Amino acid sequence: MMAVDFQISIGSTVPIYRQIIDGVRRGVTNGELAVGDQLPSVRALAERLLVNHNTVAKAYQALVRDGVIESRHGRGVFVAKRRNIYTKAERHRRLDAALQAFVGEALLLDFDDAEIRQAVEKKLNDANGRKKRGDQ
């Protein structure tokens, strides 16, 4: 069983179930969770995150509905085969929102354009390297 490696913030304005959804999605996106990896049971993840098991169940239900994970009766919850679950317009909207937040934060931290581009290139190269290793 793969460890789900993310933290939640109780004081955040983002609901806990949404933080769980985002954490699992992030793990799938960055290659930490691969197709077929088993996730912790609802109870186990709730205990690890110190949250109510209904909160984890709600997050898992949303992830199943979105096709990110699948529940196999009597066996557990697994990362589903990857597919596009968003329309092209929604994918572009999400990318734009993420980039706007990222660039705004980077500029607030006083990075110049070259440093921002270099950081993005490094992350893209790292992500592409993980994908290639995972495909072998």
C-alpha positions in Angstrom: 0.0 0.0 0.0 1.3 3.4 -1.0 1.7 6.0 1.7 -0.3 9.1 0.9 2.2 11.8 1.8 0.4 15.1 2.4 -0.6 17.2 5.3 -3.9 19.0 6.0 -4.3 22.4 7.7 -7.1 22.5 10.2 -7.1 26.3 10.2 -7.3 26.6 6.4 -10.3 28.2 4.6 -10.2 25.2 2.3 -12.4 22.4 3.7 -10.6 19.3 4.9 -12.2 17.0 2.4 -11.1 19.3 -0.4 -7.5 19.3 1.0 -7.6 15.5 0.9 -8.9 15.5 -2.7 -6.2 18.0 -3.7 -3.5 16.0 -1.9 -4.4 12.7 -3.7 -4.7 14.5 -7.1 -1.3 16.2 -6.5 0.2 12.8 -5.7 -1.2 11.3 -8.9 -0.2 14.3 -11.0 3.4 14.5 -9.8 4.0 10.7 -10.0 4.1 9.9 -6.3 1.0 7.8 -6.8 0.9 5.5 -9.9 -1.9 3.7 -11.6 -2.8 0.7 -9.5 -1.3 1.9 -6.3 -3.4 1.1 -3.3 -4.4 4.0 -1.1 -5.0 3.7 2.7 -8.4 2.7 3.8 -10.8 5.4 4.9 -10.2 4.5 8.5 -6.4 4.4 8.2 -6.2 7.7 6.4 -8.6 9.3 8.9 -6.4 8.1 11.8 -3.2 9.3 10.1 -4.7 12.8 9.4 -6.6 13.0 12.7 -9.9 13.7 11.0 -13.3 12.1 11.0 -13.6 9.1 8.8 -16.7 10.6 7.1 -14.5 13.4 5.9 -12.1 11.0 4.2 -15.1 9.0 2.8 -16.5 12.1 1.3 -13.2 12.9 -0.4 -12.8 9.3 -1.7 -16.3 9.4 -3.1 -15.5 12.6 -5.0 -12.3 11.1 -6.3 -14.1 7.9 -7.4 -16.8 10.0 -9.1 -14.1 12.0 -10.9 -12.3 8.8 -12.0 -9.1 9.5 -10.1 -9.4 6.4 -7.9 -11.5 3.3 -8.0 -12.9 1.2 -5.3 -12.5 -2.6 -5.7 -15.0 -4.4 -3.5 -13.3 -6.3 -0.7 -9.8 -5.2 -1.8 -9.6 -1.4 -1.2 -9.1 1.8 -3.1 -6.7 2.2 -5.9 -5.4 4.9 -8.3 -7.4 4.5 -11.5 -6.1 4.4 -15.0 -5.4 8.0 -16.0 -7.8 9.7 -18.3 -8.8 13.2 -19.1 -11.5 14.1 -16.7 -11.8 17.8 -17.6 -12.8 19.5 -20.8 -10.2 21.4 -22.7 -11.7 24.7 -21.5 -11.7 23.5 -17.9 -8.1 22.4 -18.2 -7.1 25.8 -19.5 -9.1 27.6 -16.8 -7.4 25.6 -14.1 -3.9 26.1 -15.6 -4.5 29.8 -15.9 -5.6 30.0 -12.2 -2.6 28.0 -11.1 -0.2 30.1 -13.1 -1.7 33.3 -11.9 -1.3 32.3 -8.3 2.2 30.9 -8.9 3.5 34.0 -10.7 1.9 36.3 -8.2 3.5 34.5 -5.3 6.9 34.3 -7.1 6.8 38.1 -7.8 5.9 38.8 -4.2 9.0 36.8 -3.2 11.0 39.1 -5.4 12.1 36.6 -8.0 12.9 38.0 -11.4 11.6 36.6 -14.7 14.7 34.5 -15.4 14.6 32.9 -12.0 10.9 32.0 -12.4 11.5 30.5 -15.8 14.4 28.5 -14.5 12.3 27.1 -11.6 9.5 26.2 -14.0 11.9 24.5 -16.4 13.4 22.5 -13.5 10.0 21.3 -12.3 9.0 20.3 -15.8 12.2 18.4 -16.3 11.8 16.7 -12.9 8.1 15.8 -13.7 9.0 14.5 -17.2 11.8 12.4 -15.7 9.4 10.8 -13.2 6.9 10.0 -15.9 9.5 8.3 -18.0 10.8 6.2 -15.1 7.2 5.2 -14.2 6.5 4.0 -17.8 9.3 1.5 -17.9 
